[in-house]
Amino acid sequence: MKFLALSGSARNLSTNTAMLRAVAVAADPDHEVRVFDRIADLPVFSPDLEGGPLPEAVRDFVAQIAGCDGLILASPEYVRAIPGGLKNAIDWLVSRDEIINKPIVLMHASHRGEDVLAQLRLVLATVSTRFCADLFLRFELMKNSPAEIESHLSQPANRRAIGDFIEDFAAFCRR
C-alpha cells in the first residue's frame, strides 16, 4: 500500500514532520510511506483559482493525494486550533473528488493538543467518507530534536506500535 503522511506544520524542524519521517523509515516494506511536508508552498485557497489550471504546487499536492491508498495526518496545535497552513491545504481539497473516499487516520506527536484533534476529527469526517477516528497513534515527542525523535521511534516497542498502526490502517484501506 502507498500512504501519504501529511505534516500539518510549515516549520523546518517540525516535531510532526520528524515523527512522520521516522514512521516512513519504520514502515514494513509492503507499505510505502511518503511524507508531504510542503504545505507552506501552497498558495492561499481561493475558489476563483479552482476554475482555471490549478497552481503547480496545488496540482502536485492533489496528485499525491490521488496517488495514495490512504492519508496519515499529523499536526501541531496553534492557539488551540488547526494551523492555518493545514487548514488551507484541506480547503484546496474540499471540492475535489480525490479526498471524498480517501481513507484518513491521525497521528499526534504531543501529550496535549486535544482541541486540534477534535477539530481535525470534525473536519476530516466532513471531507472524507472514510476518515477512521478509531485508528490513532500518539507519541510524546515535544521538545525533541528530529534526531532524538528518530532514535526514540526506532526503539523496538515503538517500531512495533508503528508497524501495528500501519498494518491496521492498511486493513482499513482494503475494506
Secondary structure, DSSP 8 states (H G I E B T S, - for coil): -EEEEEE----TT-HHHHHHHHHHHHS-TTSEEEEE--GGGS----GGGGSSS--HHHHHHHHHHHT-SEEEEE---BTTB--HHHHHHHHHHTTSHHHHT--EEEEE-SS--HHHHHHHHHHHHHH-TTEEEEEEEE---TT--HHHHHHHHTSHHHHHHHHHHHHHHHHHHH-
